[in-house]
């Protein structure tokens, strides 16, 4: 995941250690040591996400057109 996402809302497709795939909306706080440290909107809590388990990531536009 690129550093440019730090501070942004991002939607990710994530595969956990058991192989379960989920879609998460997160606010990226920092990226280091192979992990994305972020606030998980649905869980309402900070969470680490391993970069090698993020299958896809794209910014979320919160503004209506």
N, CA, C and O atoms as a GROMACS GRO file, in nm:
protein
  260
    1UNK      N    1   0.085  -0.118   0.000
    1UNK     CA    2   0.000   0.000   0.000
    1UNK      C    3   0.089   0.123   0.000
    1UNK      O    4   0.181   0.134   0.081
    2UNK      N    5   0.063   0.215  -0.090
    2UNK     CA    6   0.148   0.335  -0.100
    2UNK      C    7   0.133   0.430   0.019
    2UNK      O    8   0.027   0.439   0.081
    3UNK      N    9   0.242   0.498   0.050
    3UNK     CA   10   0.244   0.597   0.158
    3UNK      C   11   0.143   0.709   0.133
    3UNK      O   12   0.099   0.775   0.227
    4UNK      N   13   0.106   0.732   0.008
    4UNK     CA   14   0.013   0.841  -0.024
    4UNK      C   15  -0.123   0.824   0.042
    4UNK      O   16  -0.199   0.920   0.050
    5UNK      N   17  -0.155   0.704   0.089
    5UNK     CA   18  -0.284   0.680   0.155
    5UNK      C   19  -0.286   0.720   0.302
    5UNK      O   20  -0.393   0.719   0.364
    6UNK      N   21  -0.172   0.755   0.360
    6UNK     CA   22  -0.169   0.794   0.501
    6UNK      C   23  -0.258   0.917   0.520
    6UNK      O   24  -0.244   1.016   0.449
    7UNK      N   25  -0.349   0.908   0.617
    7UNK     CA   26  -0.443   1.016   0.646
    7UNK      C   27  -0.572   1.009   0.567
    7UNK      O   28  -0.661   1.091   0.588
    8UNK      N   29  -0.583   0.913   0.477
    8UNK     CA   30  -0.701   0.903   0.391
    8UNK      C   31  -0.790   0.786   0.430
    8UNK      O   32  -0.748   0.691   0.496
    9UNK      N   33  -0.917   0.797   0.387
    9UNK     CA   34  -1.010   0.684   0.398
    9UNK      C   35  -0.985   0.594   0.277
    9UNK      O   36  -0.977   0.642   0.164
   10UNK      N   37  -0.974   0.466   0.303
   10UNK     CA   38  -0.943   0.368   0.198
   10UNK      C   39  -1.032   0.246   0.219
   10UNK      O   40  -1.056   0.204   0.332
   11UNK      N   41  -1.081   0.190   0.110
   11UNK     CA   42  -1.154   0.063   0.117
   11UNK      C   43  -1.056  -0.046   0.075
   11UNK      O   44  -0.991  -0.036  -0.029
   12UNK      N   45  -1.047  -0.150   0.157
   12UNK     CA   46  -0.955  -0.259   0.126
   12UNK      C   47  -1.031  -0.391   0.118
   12UNK      O   48  -1.135  -0.409   0.181
   13UNK      N   49  -0.977  -0.481   0.039
   13UNK     CA   50  -1.019  -0.621   0.039
   13UNK      C   51  -0.907  -0.692   0.113
   13UNK      O   52  -0.791  -0.688   0.073
   14UNK      N   53  -0.943  -0.759   0.223
   14UNK     CA   54  -0.843  -0.815   0.314
   14UNK      C   55  -0.868  -0.962   0.338
   14UNK      O   56  -0.982  -1.006   0.356
   15UNK      N   57  -0.760  -1.039   0.337
   15UNK     CA   58  -0.769  -1.182   0.367
   15UNK      C   59  -0.704  -1.208   0.501
   15UNK      O   60  -0.585  -1.181   0.518
   16UNK      N   61  -0.780  -1.259   0.599
   16UNK     CA   62  -0.723  -1.281   0.732
   16UNK      C   63  -0.642  -1.410   0.736
   16UNK      O   64  -0.630  -1.481   0.636
   17UNK      N   65  -0.586  -1.440   0.851
   17UNK     CA   66  -0.497  -1.556   0.867
   17UNK      C   67  -0.567  -1.688   0.838
   17UNK      O   68  -0.502  -1.786   0.802
   18UNK      N   69  -0.699  -1.692   0.854
   18UNK     CA   70  -0.775  -1.815   0.829
   18UNK      C   71  -0.825  -1.823   0.684
   18UNK      O   72  -0.890  -1.921   0.646
   19UNK      N   73  -0.794  -1.721   0.604
   19UNK     CA   74  -0.834  -1.722   0.464
   19UNK      C   75  -0.965  -1.651   0.434
   19UNK      O   76  -1.006  -1.644   0.318
   20UNK      N   77  -1.032  -1.599   0.537
   20UNK     CA   78  -1.159  -1.528   0.517
   20UNK      C   79  -1.131  -1.393   0.451
   20UNK      O   80  -1.042  -1.319   0.492
   21UNK      N   81  -1.209  -1.362   0.347
   21UNK     CA   82  -1.192  -1.237   0.274
   21UNK      C   83  -1.305  -1.141   0.313
   21UNK      O   84  -1.423  -1.177   0.310
   22UNK      N   85  -1.267  -1.019   0.349
   22UNK     CA   86  -1.364  -0.917   0.388
   22UNK      C   87  -1.330  -0.785   0.320
   22UNK      O   88  -1.218  -0.763   0.276
   23UNK      N   89  -1.431  -0.697   0.312
   23UNK     CA   90  -1.409  -0.561   0.264
   23UNK      C   91  -1.415  -0.471   0.387
   23UNK      O   92  -1.509  -0.479   0.465
   24UNK      N   93  -1.315  -0.385   0.402
   24UNK     CA   94  -1.308  -0.295   0.517
   24UNK      C   95  -1.289  -0.152   0.470
   24UNK      O   96  -1.222  -0.127   0.369
   25UNK      N   97  -1.348  -0.059   0.542
   25UNK     CA   98  -1.322   0.082   0.519
   25UNK      C   99  -1.238   0.129   0.637
   25UNK      O  100  -1.278   0.115   0.753
   26UNK      N  101  -1.122   0.184   0.605
   26UNK     CA  102  -1.027   0.222   0.710
   26UNK      C  103  -0.975   0.364   0.686
   26UNK      O  104  -0.977   0.414   0.573
   27UNK      N  105  -0.929   0.428   0.792
   27UNK     CA  106  -0.854   0.553   0.780
   27UNK      C  107  -0.710   0.518   0.816
   27UNK      O  108  -0.680   0.481   0.929
   28UNK      N  109  -0.622   0.530   0.718
   28UNK     CA  110  -0.482   0.492   0.734
   28UNK      C  111  -0.410   0.592   0.826
   28UNK      O  112  -0.411   0.712   0.799
   29UNK      N  113  -0.349   0.542   0.931
   29UNK     CA  114  -0.275   0.628   1.024
   29UNK      C  115  -0.125   0.626   0.994
   29UNK      O  116  -0.059   0.730   0.994
   30UNK      N  117  -0.072   0.507   0.969
   30UNK     CA  118   0.070   0.496   0.934
   30UNK      C  119   0.094   0.361   0.868
   30UNK      O  120   0.013   0.269   0.875
   31UNK      N  121   0.211   0.352   0.802
   31UNK     CA  122   0.253   0.228   0.738
   31UNK      C  123   0.397   0.204   0.778
   31UNK      O  124   0.484   0.287   0.752
   32UNK      N  125   0.421   0.090   0.842
   32UNK     CA  126   0.558   0.056   0.882
   32UNK      C  127   0.569  -0.093   0.915
   32UNK      O  128   0.471  -0.158   0.952
   33UNK      N  129   0.689  -0.145   0.900
   33UNK     CA  130   0.718  -0.285   0.934
   33UNK      C  131   0.622  -0.386   0.869
   33UNK      O  132   0.585  -0.486   0.930
   34UNK      N  133   0.583  -0.357   0.745
   34UNK     CA  134   0.497  -0.450   0.673
   34UNK      C  135   0.352  -0.447   0.716
   34UNK      O  136   0.275  -0.536   0.681
   35UNK      N  137   0.313  -0.344   0.792
   35UNK     CA  138   0.175  -0.334   0.840
   35UNK      C  139   0.118  -0.195   0.813
   35UNK      O  140   0.190  -0.095   0.810
   36UNK      N  141  -0.013  -0.193   0.794
   36UNK     CA  142  -0.088  -0.068   0.785
   36UNK      C  143  -0.159  -0.052   0.919
   36UNK      O  144  -0.238  -0.137   0.959
   37UNK      N  145  -0.132   0.057   0.986
   37UNK     CA  146  -0.199   0.087   1.112
   37UNK      C  147  -0.311   0.184   1.080
   37UNK      O  148  -0.287   0.293   1.028
   38UNK      N  149  -0.434   0.144   1.111
   38UNK     CA  150  -0.550   0.220   1.066
   38UNK      C  151  -0.664   0.212   1.165
   38UNK      O  152  -0.666   0.127   1.254
   39UNK      N  153  -0.759   0.303   1.148
   39UNK     CA  154  -0.884   0.300   1.223
   39UNK      C  155  -0.986   0.229   1.135
   39UNK      O  156  -1.014   0.274   1.024
   40UNK      N  157  -1.041   0.117   1.185
   40UNK     CA  158  -1.141   0.039   1.113
   40UNK      C  159  -1.278   0.100   1.143
   40UNK      O  160  -1.324   0.098   1.257
   41UNK      N  161  -1.343   0.156   1.041
   41UNK     CA  162  -1.469   0.227   1.059
   41UNK      C  163  -1.578   0.134   1.115
   41UNK      O  164  -1.648   0.173   1.208
   42UNK      N  165  -1.594   0.016   1.060
   42UNK     CA  166  -1.700  -0.076   1.103
   42UNK      C  167  -1.677  -0.127   1.246
   42UNK      O  168  -1.772  -0.139   1.323
   43UNK      N  169  -1.554  -0.155   1.280
   43UNK     CA  170  -1.521  -0.206   1.414
   43UNK      C  171  -1.510  -0.094   1.517
   43UNK      O  172  -1.510  -0.118   1.638
   44UNK      N  173  -1.500   0.031   1.467
   44UNK     CA  174  -1.484   0.148   1.554
   44UNK      C  175  -1.366   0.133   1.648
   44UNK      O  176  -1.375   0.160   1.768
   45UNK      N  177  -1.254   0.090   1.589
   45UNK     CA  178  -1.134   0.066   1.670
   45UNK      C  179  -1.010   0.069   1.581
   45UNK      O  180  -1.018   0.040   1.461
   46UNK      N  181  -0.896   0.104   1.640
   46UNK     CA  182  -0.771   0.095   1.564
   46UNK      C  183  -0.733  -0.051   1.541
   46UNK      O  184  -0.752  -0.136   1.628
   47UNK      N  185  -0.680  -0.079   1.424
   47UNK     CA  186  -0.640  -0.216   1.388
   47UNK      C  187  -0.515  -0.213   1.301
   47UNK      O  188  -0.495  -0.121   1.222
   48UNK      N  189  -0.430  -0.315   1.318
   48UNK     CA  190  -0.319  -0.331   1.223
   48UNK      C  191  -0.361  -0.429   1.112
   48UNK      O  192  -0.434  -0.524   1.137
   49UNK      N  193  -0.315  -0.404   0.991
   49UNK     CA  194  -0.343  -0.493   0.878
   49UNK      C  195  -0.211  -0.526   0.811
   49UNK      O  196  -0.135  -0.436   0.775
   50UNK      N  197  -0.183  -0.653   0.793
   50UNK     CA  198  -0.060  -0.692   0.724
   50UNK      C  199  -0.072  -0.658   0.576
   50UNK      O  200  -0.171  -0.691   0.511
   51UNK      N  201   0.030  -0.592   0.524
   51UNK     CA  202   0.027  -0.549   0.384
   51UNK      C  203   0.015  -0.669   0.290
   51UNK      O  204  -0.053  -0.660   0.188
   52UNK      N  205   0.080  -0.778   0.321
   52UNK     CA  206   0.076  -0.894   0.231
   52UNK      C  207  -0.062  -0.961   0.228
   52UNK      O  208  -0.084  -1.049   0.146
   53UNK      N  209  -0.153  -0.922   0.316
   53UNK     CA  210  -0.288  -0.977   0.316
   53UNK      C  211  -0.391  -0.881   0.255
   53UNK      O  212  -0.509  -0.914   0.244
   54UNK      N  213  -0.346  -0.762   0.217
   54UNK     CA  214  -0.436  -0.667   0.150
   54UNK      C  215  -0.436  -0.702   0.001
   54UNK      O  216  -0.334  -0.690  -0.066
   55UNK      N  217  -0.550  -0.746  -0.048
   55UNK     CA  218  -0.562  -0.791  -0.186
   55UNK      C  219  -0.588  -0.676  -0.282
   55UNK      O  220  -0.549  -0.680  -0.399
   56UNK      N  221  -0.656  -0.572  -0.232
   56UNK     CA  222  -0.689  -0.455  -0.314
   56UNK      C  223  -0.711  -0.336  -0.221
   56UNK      O  224  -0.755  -0.352  -0.108
   57UNK      N  225  -0.680  -0.216  -0.271
   57UNK     CA  226  -0.702  -0.095  -0.193
   57UNK      C  227  -0.734   0.019  -0.288
   57UNK      O  228  -0.670   0.036  -0.392
   58UNK      N  229  -0.835   0.098  -0.251
   58UNK     CA  230  -0.868   0.216  -0.331
   58UNK      C  231  -0.926   0.323  -0.241
   58UNK      O  232  -0.997   0.292  -0.145
   59UNK      N  233  -0.897   0.449  -0.271
   59UNK     CA  234  -0.944   0.559  -0.187
   59UNK      C  235  -1.096   0.572  -0.192
   59UNK      O  236  -1.159   0.542  -0.293
   60UNK      N  237  -1.153   0.617  -0.081
   60UNK     CA  238  -1.297   0.638  -0.070
   60UNK      C  239  -1.323   0.787  -0.083
   60UNK      O  240  -1.266   0.867  -0.008
   61UNK      N  241  -1.409   0.824  -0.176
   61UNK     CA  242  -1.448   0.963  -0.194
   61UNK      C  243  -1.573   0.985  -0.110
   61UNK      O  244  -1.678   0.928  -0.138
   62UNK      N  245  -1.562   1.069  -0.007
   62UNK     CA  246  -1.673   1.094   0.083
   62UNK      C  247  -1.764   1.208   0.038
   62UNK      O  248  -1.866   1.234   0.102
   63UNK      N  249  -1.729   1.276  -0.069
   63UNK     CA  250  -1.805   1.390  -0.118
   63UNK      C  251  -1.902   1.347  -0.227
   63UNK      O  252  -1.864   1.275  -0.320
   64UNK      N  253  -2.025   1.392  -0.216
   64UNK     CA  254  -2.125   1.362  -0.319
   64UNK      C  255  -2.100   1.448  -0.442
   64UNK      O  256  -2.057   1.562  -0.430
   65UNK      N  257  -2.128   1.394  -0.557
   65UNK     CA  258  -2.108   1.468  -0.682
   65UNK      C  259  -2.235   1.540  -0.723
   65UNK      O  260  -2.237   1.607  -0.825
   0.00000   0.00000   0.00000
